[in-house]
């Protein structure tokens, strides 16, 4: 039973990572350096902390990019 739960957790983790990688592709950043991508994400994370206006702005941009095919 424990092996099955661990396997399910690994599968869920793998799927989540694949989906997150898909976001990088969808954003048109597939060929950028990993350091740049990480820097952008860290910067955005810092900018949205406690800034609901910035968070809402970025959510709107993302929602528009998803259109009808996403969340």
PyMOL Python script that loads the backbone (N, CA, C, O; Angstrom):
from pymol import cmd

cmd.read_pdbstr("""\
ATOM      1  N   UNK A   1       0.828  -1.204   0.000  1.00  0.00           N
ATOM      2  CA  UNK A   1       0.000   0.000   0.000  1.00  0.00           C
ATOM      3  C   UNK A   1       0.867   1.262   0.000  1.00  0.00           C
ATOM      4  O   UNK A   1       0.591   2.216  -0.727  1.00  0.00           O
ATOM      5  N   UNK A   2       1.912   1.252   0.819  1.00  0.00           N
ATOM      6  CA  UNK A   2       2.785   2.421   0.894  1.00  0.00           C
ATOM      7  C   UNK A   2       3.491   2.663  -0.438  1.00  0.00           C
ATOM      8  O   UNK A   2       3.672   3.808  -0.852  1.00  0.00           O
ATOM      9  N   UNK A   3       3.890   1.571  -1.111  1.00  0.00           N
ATOM     10  CA  UNK A   3       4.535   1.727  -2.423  1.00  0.00           C
ATOM     11  C   UNK A   3       3.585   2.348  -3.425  1.00  0.00           C
ATOM     12  O   UNK A   3       3.980   3.194  -4.227  1.00  0.00           O
ATOM     13  N   UNK A   4       2.333   1.930  -3.377  1.00  0.00           N
ATOM     14  CA  UNK A   4       1.331   2.474  -4.295  1.00  0.00           C
ATOM     15  C   UNK A   4       1.122   3.962  -4.056  1.00  0.00           C
ATOM     16  O   UNK A   4       1.007   4.737  -5.005  1.00  0.00           O
ATOM     17  N   UNK A   5       1.074   4.364  -2.780  1.00  0.00           N
ATOM     18  CA  UNK A   5       0.889   5.785  -2.457  1.00  0.00           C
ATOM     19  C   UNK A   5       2.099   6.594  -2.900  1.00  0.00           C
ATOM     20  O   UNK A   5       1.955   7.702  -3.417  1.00  0.00           O
ATOM     21  N   UNK A   6       3.300   6.036  -2.696  1.00  0.00           N
ATOM     22  CA  UNK A   6       4.516   6.732  -3.119  1.00  0.00           C
ATOM     23  C   UNK A   6       4.557   6.859  -4.636  1.00  0.00           C
ATOM     24  O   UNK A   6       4.950   7.896  -5.171  1.00  0.00           O
ATOM     25  N   UNK A   7       4.150   5.801  -5.321  1.00  0.00           N
ATOM     26  CA  UNK A   7       4.118   5.824  -6.782  1.00  0.00           C
ATOM     27  C   UNK A   7       3.112   6.855  -7.284  1.00  0.00           C
ATOM     28  O   UNK A   7       3.395   7.595  -8.226  1.00  0.00           O
ATOM     29  N   UNK A   8       1.952   6.903  -6.665  1.00  0.00           N
ATOM     30  CA  UNK A   8       0.938   7.891  -7.043  1.00  0.00           C
ATOM     31  C   UNK A   8       1.449   9.307  -6.809  1.00  0.00           C
ATOM     32  O   UNK A   8       1.216  10.197  -7.627  1.00  0.00           O
ATOM     33  N   UNK A   9       2.143   9.515  -5.699  1.00  0.00           N
ATOM     34  CA  UNK A   9       2.692  10.842  -5.399  1.00  0.00           C
ATOM     35  C   UNK A   9       3.740  11.236  -6.434  1.00  0.00           C
ATOM     36  O   UNK A   9       3.778  12.387  -6.871  1.00  0.00           O
ATOM     37  N   UNK A  10       4.594  10.283  -6.831  1.00  0.00           N
ATOM     38  CA  UNK A  10       5.602  10.580  -7.856  1.00  0.00           C
ATOM     39  C   UNK A  10       4.955  10.904  -9.191  1.00  0.00           C
ATOM     40  O   UNK A  10       5.387  11.824  -9.885  1.00  0.00           O
ATOM     41  N   UNK A  11       3.926  10.157  -9.554  1.00  0.00           N
ATOM     42  CA  UNK A  11       3.217  10.420 -10.810  1.00  0.00           C
ATOM     43  C   UNK A  11       2.582  11.801 -10.796  1.00  0.00           C
ATOM     44  O   UNK A  11       2.642  12.530 -11.786  1.00  0.00           O
ATOM     45  N   UNK A  12       1.973  12.160  -9.669  1.00  0.00           N
ATOM     46  CA  UNK A  12       1.342  13.476  -9.548  1.00  0.00           C
ATOM     47  C   UNK A  12       2.399  14.580  -9.663  1.00  0.00           C
ATOM     48  O   UNK A  12       2.190  15.583 -10.345  1.00  0.00           O
ATOM     49  N   UNK A  13       3.534  14.381  -8.987  1.00  0.00           N
ATOM     50  CA  UNK A  13       4.618  15.359  -9.039  1.00  0.00           C
ATOM     51  C   UNK A  13       5.156  15.507 -10.457  1.00  0.00           C
ATOM     52  O   UNK A  13       5.396  16.621 -10.922  1.00  0.00           O
ATOM     53  N   UNK A  14       5.343  14.391 -11.137  1.00  0.00           N
ATOM     54  CA  UNK A  14       5.845  14.422 -12.514  1.00  0.00           C
ATOM     55  C   UNK A  14       4.880  15.152 -13.431  1.00  0.00           C
ATOM     56  O   UNK A  14       5.296  15.980 -14.241  1.00  0.00           O
ATOM     57  N   UNK A  15       3.605  14.855 -13.310  1.00  0.00           N
ATOM     58  CA  UNK A  15       2.593  15.520 -14.139  1.00  0.00           C
ATOM     59  C   UNK A  15       2.592  17.023 -13.902  1.00  0.00           C
ATOM     60  O   UNK A  15       2.505  17.806 -14.848  1.00  0.00           O
ATOM     61  N   UNK A  16       2.688  17.426 -12.634  1.00  0.00           N
ATOM     62  CA  UNK A  16       2.708  18.849 -12.305  1.00  0.00           C
ATOM     63  C   UNK A  16       3.918  19.536 -12.942  1.00  0.00           C
ATOM     64  O   UNK A  16       3.797  20.637 -13.480  1.00  0.00           O
ATOM     65  N   UNK A  17       5.074  18.894 -12.882  1.00  0.00           N
ATOM     66  CA  UNK A  17       6.283  19.477 -13.472  1.00  0.00           C
ATOM     67  C   UNK A  17       6.158  19.596 -14.985  1.00  0.00           C
ATOM     68  O   UNK A  17       6.594  20.589 -15.568  1.00  0.00           O
ATOM     69  N   UNK A  18       5.572  18.603 -15.617  1.00  0.00           N
ATOM     70  CA  UNK A  18       5.359  18.661 -17.063  1.00  0.00           C
ATOM     71  C   UNK A  18       4.425  19.818 -17.409  1.00  0.00           C
ATOM     72  O   UNK A  18       4.672  20.555 -18.364  1.00  0.00           O
ATOM     73  N   UNK A  19       3.360  19.975 -16.638  1.00  0.00           N
ATOM     74  CA  UNK A  19       2.416  21.077 -16.884  1.00  0.00           C
ATOM     75  C   UNK A  19       3.095  22.425 -16.699  1.00  0.00           C
ATOM     76  O   UNK A  19       2.863  23.347 -17.481  1.00  0.00           O
ATOM     77  N   UNK A  20       3.931  22.550 -15.673  1.00  0.00           N
ATOM     78  CA  UNK A  20       4.642  23.812 -15.446  1.00  0.00           C
ATOM     79  C   UNK A  20       5.616  24.104 -16.585  1.00  0.00           C
ATOM     80  O   UNK A  20       5.764  25.255 -16.996  1.00  0.00           O
ATOM     81  N   UNK A  21       6.279  23.067 -17.096  1.00  0.00           N
ATOM     82  CA  UNK A  21       7.147  23.245 -18.259  1.00  0.00           C
ATOM     83  C   UNK A  21       6.362  23.712 -19.468  1.00  0.00           C
ATOM     84  O   UNK A  21       6.855  24.508 -20.267  1.00  0.00           O
ATOM     85  N   UNK A  22       5.137  23.214 -19.603  1.00  0.00           N
ATOM     86  CA  UNK A  22       4.267  23.636 -20.690  1.00  0.00           C
ATOM     87  C   UNK A  22       3.958  25.127 -20.636  1.00  0.00           C
ATOM     88  O   UNK A  22       3.778  25.772 -21.668  1.00  0.00           O
ATOM     89  N   UNK A  23       3.900  25.664 -19.422  1.00  0.00           N
ATOM     90  CA  UNK A  23       3.660  27.107 -19.285  1.00  0.00           C
ATOM     91  C   UNK A  23       4.833  27.910 -19.853  1.00  0.00           C
ATOM     92  O   UNK A  23       4.638  28.957 -20.470  1.00  0.00           O
ATOM     93  N   UNK A  24       6.034  27.412 -19.642  1.00  0.00           N
ATOM     94  CA  UNK A  24       7.217  28.084 -20.197  1.00  0.00           C
ATOM     95  C   UNK A  24       7.129  28.099 -21.719  1.00  0.00           C
ATOM     96  O   UNK A  24       7.404  29.119 -22.351  1.00  0.00           O
ATOM     97  N   UNK A  25       6.749  26.981 -22.300  1.00  0.00           N
ATOM     98  CA  UNK A  25       6.608  26.885 -23.757  1.00  0.00           C
ATOM     99  C   UNK A  25       5.510  27.826 -24.232  1.00  0.00           C
ATOM    100  O   UNK A  25       5.706  28.568 -25.195  1.00  0.00           O
ATOM    101  N   UNK A  26       4.350  27.804 -23.564  1.00  0.00           N
ATOM    102  CA  UNK A  26       3.209  28.638 -23.961  1.00  0.00           C
ATOM    103  C   UNK A  26       3.564  30.127 -23.905  1.00  0.00           C
ATOM    104  O   UNK A  26       3.062  30.923 -24.697  1.00  0.00           O
ATOM    105  N   UNK A  27       4.433  30.490 -22.962  1.00  0.00           N
ATOM    106  CA  UNK A  27       4.852  31.886 -22.825  1.00  0.00           C
ATOM    107  C   UNK A  27       5.887  32.287 -23.872  1.00  0.00           C
ATOM    108  O   UNK A  27       6.286  33.450 -23.933  1.00  0.00           O
ATOM    109  N   UNK A  28       6.330  31.323 -24.705  1.00  0.00           N
ATOM    110  CA  UNK A  28       7.310  31.640 -25.746  1.00  0.00           C
ATOM    111  C   UNK A  28       8.733  31.714 -25.224  1.00  0.00           C
ATOM    112  O   UNK A  28       9.583  32.375 -25.819  1.00  0.00           O
ATOM    113  N   UNK A  29       8.997  31.032 -24.104  1.00  0.00           N
ATOM    114  CA  UNK A  29      10.309  31.129 -23.475  1.00  0.00           C
ATOM    115  C   UNK A  29      11.105  29.829 -23.536  1.00  0.00           C
ATOM    116  O   UNK A  29      12.067  29.656 -22.788  1.00  0.00           O
ATOM    117  N   UNK A  30      10.716  28.924 -24.412  1.00  0.00           N
ATOM    118  CA  UNK A  30      11.326  27.592 -24.490  1.00  0.00           C
ATOM    119  C   UNK A  30      12.843  27.653 -24.630  1.00  0.00           C
ATOM    120  O   UNK A  30      13.537  26.834 -24.028  1.00  0.00           O
ATOM    121  N   UNK A  31      13.370  28.578 -25.389  1.00  0.00           N
ATOM    122  CA  UNK A  31      14.796  28.583 -25.706  1.00  0.00           C
ATOM    123  C   UNK A  31      15.611  29.555 -24.852  1.00  0.00           C
ATOM    124  O   UNK A  31      16.788  29.782 -25.132  1.00  0.00           O
ATOM    125  N   UNK A  32      15.008  30.119 -23.833  1.00  0.00           N
ATOM    126  CA  UNK A  32      15.742  31.024 -22.952  1.00  0.00           C
ATOM    127  C   UNK A  32      16.573  30.219 -21.957  1.00  0.00           C
ATOM    128  O   UNK A  32      16.274  29.059 -21.673  1.00  0.00           O
ATOM    129  N   UNK A  33      17.601  30.841 -21.443  1.00  0.00           N
ATOM    130  CA  UNK A  33      18.465  30.170 -20.468  1.00  0.00           C
ATOM    131  C   UNK A  33      17.700  29.935 -19.166  1.00  0.00           C
ATOM    132  O   UNK A  33      16.868  30.747 -18.761  1.00  0.00           O
ATOM    133  N   UNK A  34      17.999  28.820 -18.529  1.00  0.00           N
ATOM    134  CA  UNK A  34      17.325  28.475 -17.271  1.00  0.00           C
ATOM    135  C   UNK A  34      17.541  29.534 -16.212  1.00  0.00           C
ATOM    136  O   UNK A  34      16.628  29.823 -15.439  1.00  0.00           O
ATOM    137  N   UNK A  35      18.740  30.128 -16.157  1.00  0.00           N
ATOM    138  CA  UNK A  35      19.013  31.163 -15.163  1.00  0.00           C
ATOM    139  C   UNK A  35      18.099  32.372 -15.374  1.00  0.00           C
ATOM    140  O   UNK A  35      17.627  32.971 -14.407  1.00  0.00           O
ATOM    141  N   UNK A  36      17.853  32.728 -16.622  1.00  0.00           N
ATOM    142  CA  UNK A  36      16.947  33.824 -16.929  1.00  0.00           C
ATOM    143  C   UNK A  36      15.531  33.492 -16.473  1.00  0.00           C
ATOM    144  O   UNK A  36      14.867  34.316 -15.845  1.00  0.00           O
ATOM    145  N   UNK A  37      15.072  32.292 -16.787  1.00  0.00           N
ATOM    146  CA  UNK A  37      13.722  31.881 -16.398  1.00  0.00           C
ATOM    147  C   UNK A  37      13.561  31.900 -14.884  1.00  0.00           C
ATOM    148  O   UNK A  37      12.566  32.405 -14.364  1.00  0.00           O
ATOM    149  N   UNK A  38      14.536  31.351 -14.185  1.00  0.00           N
ATOM    150  CA  UNK A  38      14.454  31.337 -12.732  1.00  0.00           C
ATOM    151  C   UNK A  38      14.494  32.752 -12.172  1.00  0.00           C
ATOM    152  O   UNK A  38      13.754  33.077 -11.243  1.00  0.00           O
ATOM    153  N   UNK A  39      15.354  33.588 -12.731  1.00  0.00           N
ATOM    154  CA  UNK A  39      15.411  34.983 -12.292  1.00  0.00           C
ATOM    155  C   UNK A  39      14.088  35.710 -12.488  1.00  0.00           C
ATOM    156  O   UNK A  39      13.653  36.473 -11.626  1.00  0.00           O
ATOM    157  N   UNK A  40      13.454  35.465 -13.629  1.00  0.00           N
ATOM    158  CA  UNK A  40      12.156  36.089 -13.900  1.00  0.00           C
ATOM    159  C   UNK A  40      11.113  35.628 -12.888  1.00  0.00           C
ATOM    160  O   UNK A  40      10.330  36.433 -12.382  1.00  0.00           O
ATOM    161  N   UNK A  41      11.105  34.345 -12.600  1.00  0.00           N
ATOM    162  CA  UNK A  41      10.127  33.804 -11.658  1.00  0.00           C
ATOM    163  C   UNK A  41      10.366  34.315 -10.238  1.00  0.00           C
ATOM    164  O   UNK A  41       9.415  34.635  -9.524  1.00  0.00           O
ATOM    165  N   UNK A  42      11.622  34.392  -9.831  1.00  0.00           N
ATOM    166  CA  UNK A  42      11.936  34.928  -8.504  1.00  0.00           C
ATOM    167  C   UNK A  42      11.529  36.385  -8.410  1.00  0.00           C
ATOM    168  O   UNK A  42      10.949  36.807  -7.409  1.00  0.00           O
ATOM    169  N   UNK A  43      11.827  37.156  -9.444  1.00  0.00           N
ATOM    170  CA  UNK A  43      11.453  38.572  -9.470  1.00  0.00           C
ATOM    171  C   UNK A  43       9.941  38.739  -9.390  1.00  0.00           C
ATOM    172  O   UNK A  43       9.442  39.565  -8.626  1.00  0.00           O
ATOM    173  N   UNK A  44       9.219  37.958 -10.174  1.00  0.00           N
ATOM    174  CA  UNK A  44       7.753  38.046 -10.158  1.00  0.00           C
ATOM    175  C   UNK A  44       7.211  37.645  -8.795  1.00  0.00           C
ATOM    176  O   UNK A  44       6.277  38.267  -8.289  1.00  0.00           O
ATOM    177  N   UNK A  45       7.784  36.619  -8.205  1.00  0.00           N
ATOM    178  CA  UNK A  45       7.337  36.167  -6.889  1.00  0.00           C
ATOM    179  C   UNK A  45       7.493  37.279  -5.854  1.00  0.00           C
ATOM    180  O   UNK A  45       6.610  37.488  -5.021  1.00  0.00           O
ATOM    181  N   UNK A  46       8.601  37.979  -5.909  1.00  0.00           N
ATOM    182  CA  UNK A  46       8.840  39.080  -4.974  1.00  0.00           C
ATOM    183  C   UNK A  46       7.896  40.253  -5.241  1.00  0.00           C
ATOM    184  O   UNK A  46       7.428  40.903  -4.306  1.00  0.00           O
ATOM    185  N   UNK A  47       7.619  40.520  -6.514  1.00  0.00           N
ATOM    186  CA  UNK A  47       6.756  41.648  -6.863  1.00  0.00           C
ATOM    187  C   UNK A  47       5.303  41.430  -6.475  1.00  0.00           C
ATOM    188  O   UNK A  47       4.599  42.394  -6.176  1.00  0.00           O
ATOM    189  N   UNK A  48       4.835  40.179  -6.471  1.00  0.00           N
ATOM    190  CA  UNK A  48       3.414  39.950  -6.168  1.00  0.00           C
ATOM    191  C   UNK A  48       3.139  39.796  -4.679  1.00  0.00           C
ATOM    192  O   UNK A  48       1.983  39.856  -4.259  1.00  0.00           O
ATOM    193  N   UNK A  49       4.177  39.598  -3.873  1.00  0.00           N
ATOM    194  CA  UNK A  49       3.973  39.460  -2.430  1.00  0.00           C
ATOM    195  C   UNK A  49       3.407  40.757  -1.870  1.00  0.00           C
ATOM    196  O   UNK A  49       4.063  41.798  -1.897  1.00  0.00           O
ATOM    197  N   UNK A  50       2.199  40.681  -1.370  1.00  0.00           N
ATOM    198  CA  UNK A  50       1.564  41.853  -0.775  1.00  0.00           C
ATOM    199  C   UNK A  50       1.100  42.891  -1.775  1.00  0.00           C
ATOM    200  O   UNK A  50       0.721  43.994  -1.381  1.00  0.00           O
ATOM    201  N   UNK A  51       1.121  42.569  -3.050  1.00  0.00           N
ATOM    202  CA  UNK A  51       0.718  43.530  -4.070  1.00  0.00           C
ATOM    203  C   UNK A  51      -0.416  42.911  -4.892  1.00  0.00           C
ATOM    204  O   UNK A  51      -0.193  42.325  -5.951  1.00  0.00           O
ATOM    205  N   UNK A  52      -1.615  43.058  -4.381  1.00  0.00           N
ATOM    206  CA  UNK A  52      -2.772  42.450  -5.044  1.00  0.00           C
ATOM    207  C   UNK A  52      -3.026  43.034  -6.432  1.00  0.00           C
ATOM    208  O   UNK A  52      -3.519  42.335  -7.317  1.00  0.00           O
ATOM    209  N   UNK A  53      -2.694  44.304  -6.628  1.00  0.00           N
ATOM    210  CA  UNK A  53      -2.867  44.925  -7.937  1.00  0.00           C
ATOM    211  C   UNK A  53      -1.995  44.270  -8.993  1.00  0.00           C
ATOM    212  O   UNK A  53      -2.456  43.987 -10.099  1.00  0.00           O
ATOM    213  N   UNK A  54      -0.728  44.029  -8.649  1.00  0.00           N
ATOM    214  CA  UNK A  54       0.200  43.385  -9.582  1.00  0.00           C
ATOM    215  C   UNK A  54      -0.219  41.935  -9.826  1.00  0.00           C
ATOM    216  O   UNK A  54      -0.155  41.440 -10.951  1.00  0.00           O
ATOM    217  N   UNK A  55      -0.642  41.274  -8.774  1.00  0.00           N
ATOM    218  CA  UNK A  55      -1.093  39.884  -8.902  1.00  0.00           C
ATOM    219  C   UNK A  55      -2.300  39.811  -9.838  1.00  0.00           C
ATOM    220  O   UNK A  55      -2.354  38.949 -10.715  1.00  0.00           O
ATOM    221  N   UNK A  56      -3.251  40.698  -9.655  1.00  0.00           N
ATOM    222  CA  UNK A  56      -4.444  40.729 -10.511  1.00  0.00           C
ATOM    223  C   UNK A  56      -4.087  41.031 -11.959  1.00  0.00           C
ATOM    224  O   UNK A  56      -4.650  40.440 -12.880  1.00  0.00           O
ATOM    225  N   UNK A  57      -3.153  41.950 -12.156  1.00  0.00           N
ATOM    226  CA  UNK A  57      -2.713  42.309 -13.510  1.00  0.00           C
ATOM    227  C   UNK A  57      -2.117  41.095 -14.218  1.00  0.00           C
ATOM    228  O   UNK A  57      -2.430  40.827 -15.378  1.00  0.00           O
ATOM    229  N   UNK A  58      -1.265  40.372 -13.518  1.00  0.00           N
ATOM    230  CA  UNK A  58      -0.621  39.201 -14.120  1.00  0.00           C
ATOM    231  C   UNK A  58      -1.608  38.060 -14.346  1.00  0.00           C
ATOM    232  O   UNK A  58      -1.496  37.329 -15.330  1.00  0.00           O
ATOM    233  N   UNK A  59      -2.568  37.903 -13.444  1.00  0.00           N
ATOM    234  CA  UNK A  59      -3.612  36.888 -13.642  1.00  0.00           C
ATOM    235  C   UNK A  59      -4.410  37.202 -14.896  1.00  0.00           C
ATOM    236  O   UNK A  59      -4.732  36.296 -15.664  1.00  0.00           O
ATOM    237  N   UNK A  60      -4.731  38.462 -15.113  1.00  0.00           N
ATOM    238  CA  UNK A  60      -5.493  38.855 -16.303  1.00  0.00           C
ATOM    239  C   UNK A  60      -4.710  38.553 -17.577  1.00  0.00           C
ATOM    240  O   UNK A  60      -5.277  38.071 -18.558  1.00  0.00           O
ATOM    241  N   UNK A  61      -3.422  38.832 -17.561  1.00  0.00           N
ATOM    242  CA  UNK A  61      -2.581  38.533 -18.726  1.00  0.00           C
ATOM    243  C   UNK A  61      -2.563  37.030 -18.988  1.00  0.00           C
ATOM    244  O   UNK A  61      -2.713  36.596 -20.130  1.00  0.00           O
ATOM    245  N   UNK A  62      -2.381  36.241 -17.940  1.00  0.00           N
ATOM    246  CA  UNK A  62      -2.350  34.790 -18.084  1.00  0.00           C
ATOM    247  C   UNK A  62      -3.676  34.218 -18.548  1.00  0.00           C
ATOM    248  O   UNK A  62      -3.713  33.334 -19.404  1.00  0.00           O
ATOM    249  N   UNK A  63      -4.763  34.722 -17.982  1.00  0.00           N
ATOM    250  CA  UNK A  63      -6.091  34.237 -18.373  1.00  0.00           C
ATOM    251  C   UNK A  63      -6.361  34.527 -19.843  1.00  0.00           C
ATOM    252  O   UNK A  63      -6.940  33.702 -20.551  1.00  0.00           O
ATOM    253  N   UNK A  64      -5.944  35.690 -20.291  1.00  0.00           N
ATOM    254  CA  UNK A  64      -6.133  36.035 -21.710  1.00  0.00           C
ATOM    255  C   UNK A  64      -5.302  35.110 -22.596  1.00  0.00           C
ATOM    256  O   UNK A  64      -5.765  34.680 -23.652  1.00  0.00           O
ATOM    257  N   UNK A  65      -4.085  34.806 -22.169  1.00  0.00           N
ATOM    258  CA  UNK A  65      -3.218  33.917 -22.953  1.00  0.00           C
ATOM    259  C   UNK A  65      -3.794  32.507 -23.025  1.00  0.00           C
ATOM    260  O   UNK A  65      -3.665  31.840 -24.052  1.00  0.00           O
ATOM    261  N   UNK A  66      -4.429  32.045 -21.947  1.00  0.00           N
ATOM    262  CA  UNK A  66      -5.052  30.736 -21.954  1.00  0.00           C
ATOM    263  C   UNK A  66      -6.287  30.696 -22.848  1.00  0.00           C
ATOM    264  O   UNK A  66      -6.573  29.674 -23.472  1.00  0.00           O
ATOM    265  N   UNK A  67      -7.008  31.792 -22.909  1.00  0.00           N
ATOM    266  CA  UNK A  67      -8.238  31.790 -23.688  1.00  0.00           C
ATOM    267  C   UNK A  67      -9.185  30.745 -23.156  1.00  0.00           C
ATOM    268  O   UNK A  67      -9.448  30.700 -21.954  1.00  0.00           O
ATOM    269  N   UNK A  68      -9.706  29.900 -24.031  1.00  0.00           N
ATOM    270  CA  UNK A  68     -10.649  28.874 -23.616  1.00  0.00           C
ATOM    271  C   UNK A  68      -9.981  27.549 -23.278  1.00  0.00           C
ATOM    272  O   UNK A  68     -10.667  26.605 -22.886  1.00  0.00           O
ATOM    273  N   UNK A  69      -8.661  27.450 -23.419  1.00  0.00           N
ATOM    274  CA  UNK A  69      -8.020  26.151 -23.236  1.00  0.00           C
ATOM    275  C   UNK A  69      -7.336  25.980 -21.885  1.00  0.00           C
ATOM    276  O   UNK A  69      -6.583  25.024 -21.702  1.00  0.00           O
ATOM    277  N   UNK A  70      -7.575  26.870 -20.946  1.00  0.00           N
ATOM    278  CA  UNK A  70      -6.892  26.736 -19.665  1.00  0.00           C
ATOM    279  C   UNK A  70      -7.723  27.160 -18.485  1.00  0.00           C
ATOM    280  O   UNK A  70      -8.944  27.298 -18.556  1.00  0.00           O
ATOM    281  N   UNK A  71      -7.008  27.361 -17.389  1.00  0.00           N
ATOM    282  CA  UNK A  71      -7.665  27.676 -16.109  1.00  0.00           C
ATOM    283  C   UNK A  71      -7.661  29.174 -15.865  1.00  0.00           C
ATOM    284  O   UNK A  71      -8.168  29.634 -14.842  1.00  0.00           O
TER     285      UNK A  71
END
""", "prot")
cmd.dss("prot")
cmd.show_as("cartoon", "prot")
cmd.util.cbc("prot")
cmd.orient("prot")
